[in-house]
Every structure is written in C-alpha cells, then in structure tokens.
C-alpha cells in the first residue's frame, strides 16, 4: 500500500477567491471543479507528505499549509504585486530553506518555501 496523494481541504464561503491566491500567486491550475469543491494542482511531480509540529520553526506559529515552490523570487514578486500582507519573512532559515508566511483569503496561515539548492 502506498499513499498517492494528500489534499488539504479548506472550508470557504466563496471558493472563487481561491483562484486569485492559489492560481495567481502560486501558479496552480484547476484540476477538478465540481462547483462546491475546486482542487488546484501543479504539473510537477510531488511526494505526498504530512507534517506534525509543535511550532513553525524560528519561533513562528505552525502554518496550516506548507507549499514548496521552485522559484521563490517569482512568488515574492506576485505577493508584492497583489499587495498581500506578509506575516513572517522572507527569511533564509538555518535548515536550508527560504520562506515566507502569509494568509490565504480564508485566513489559513500558508508557509511558502523553497529549498536553497533548488533556486534557479
């Protein structure tokens, strides 16, 4: 038996707001839309993971979602263009990632990160 996918489900009154954040900021496309649920994904291969944490590292709260990207600077530019408030960072962490925390339209704390070695 192998876990093929882990999907975070977020309750929201207006799911259309998800496209502006997960689509425009993170560049994810809609892979399923049933009207009452929209699932975003990317074309890159991923590994299912789940993390259990007592803190978010560097004294931060535990984020609701962590999203690894391949071009951190491009995401920072998109965040700035949309004038989204940053709650932490951008920071280069001692464990080898660059990251930033912000809230999605539904109030979830999102950790966007890139491993230092995967920067272009």
C-alpha positions in Angstrom: 0.0 0.0 0.0 1.2 3.5 -0.8 -0.3 6.9 -0.2 -0.7 8.5 -3.6 -1.9 11.9 -2.5 -2.7 14.1 0.5 -5.1 17.0 -0.1 -5.7 19.8 2.3 -9.4 20.8 2.4 -10.3 24.3 3.4 -13.9 25.3 4.2 -14.8 28.5 2.5 -17.9 30.5 1.7 -16.6 32.0 -1.5 -14.4 29.4 -3.2 -13.8 31.8 -6.2 -11.3 33.7 -4.0 -9.1 30.6 -4.2 -8.2 31.3 -7.8 -6.7 34.7 -7.1 -4.5 33.2 -4.4 -3.6 29.6 -5.3 -3.9 30.3 -9.1 -2.3 33.7 -9.5 0.2 33.7 -6.6 1.3 30.1 -6.7 0.5 29.4 -10.4 -1.6 26.3 -9.7 -4.2 25.2 -12.1 -7.7 23.8 -11.5 -7.5 20.0 -11.7 -11.1 19.4 -10.5 -14.1 21.7 -10.3 -17.5 20.3 -9.1 -18.9 23.7 -8.2 -18.9 23.1 -4.5 -15.3 22.0 -4.4 -12.3 23.2 -6.5 -9.0 21.4 -6.4 -5.8 23.1 -7.5 -2.7 21.3 -8.6 0.6 21.6 -10.5 2.1 19.8 -13.3 5.3 19.0 -11.3 5.6 15.6 -9.7 5.1 15.7 -5.9 5.6 13.4 -3.0 2.7 13.0 -0.5 3.7 14.3 2.9 2.1 15.3 6.2 3.9 17.2 8.9 3.1 17.3 12.6 4.7 20.2 14.5 4.7 21.8 17.9 5.9 25.1 16.4 6.7 26.5 12.9 10.4 27.0 13.4 12.3 30.1 14.3 9.7 31.0 16.9 6.8 31.1 14.4 3.3 29.6 14.7 2.6 26.3 13.0 1.4 27.1 9.5 -1.8 25.4 8.3 -0.3 24.6 4.9 3.3 24.5 3.5 3.8 24.9 -0.2 7.2 24.3 -1.8 7.9 26.2 -5.0 10.7 26.1 -7.5 11.1 29.9 -7.9 10.8 31.7 -4.6 11.6 35.1 -6.0 8.9 34.9 -8.6 6.3 34.1 -5.8 7.6 37.1 -3.8 7.1 39.3 -6.9 3.5 38.1 -7.2 2.8 38.6 -3.5 4.1 42.2 -3.8 2.1 42.8 -7.0 -1.1 41.8 -5.1 -0.1 43.8 -2.0 -0.7 40.7 0.2 0.5 41.2 3.8 3.4 39.1 4.8 3.2 37.7 8.4 6.8 36.4 8.5 9.9 36.7 6.3 11.0 36.4 3.7 13.6 34.5 5.7 16.6 32.3 5.0 16.3 29.6 7.6 19.2 27.7 9.2 17.8 24.4 7.9 18.3 25.4 4.3 15.0 26.9 3.1 13.9 30.4 2.2 10.3 31.0 3.2 7.5 33.5 3.8 4.3 33.2 5.8 1.0 34.9 4.6 -2.7 34.3 4.9 -4.8 32.9 2.1 -8.3 34.5 1.6 -9.8 32.1 4.1 -7.4 33.1 6.9 -5.2 30.0 6.8 -1.5 30.6 7.5 0.5 29.5 4.4 4.2 28.8 4.5 5.6 29.2 1.0 9.1 27.8 0.8 12.0 26.9 -1.5 14.9 24.7 -0.6 18.1 26.8 -1.2 19.6 24.2 -3.5 16.5 24.3 -5.9 16.7 28.0 -6.6 17.3 28.9 -10.3 
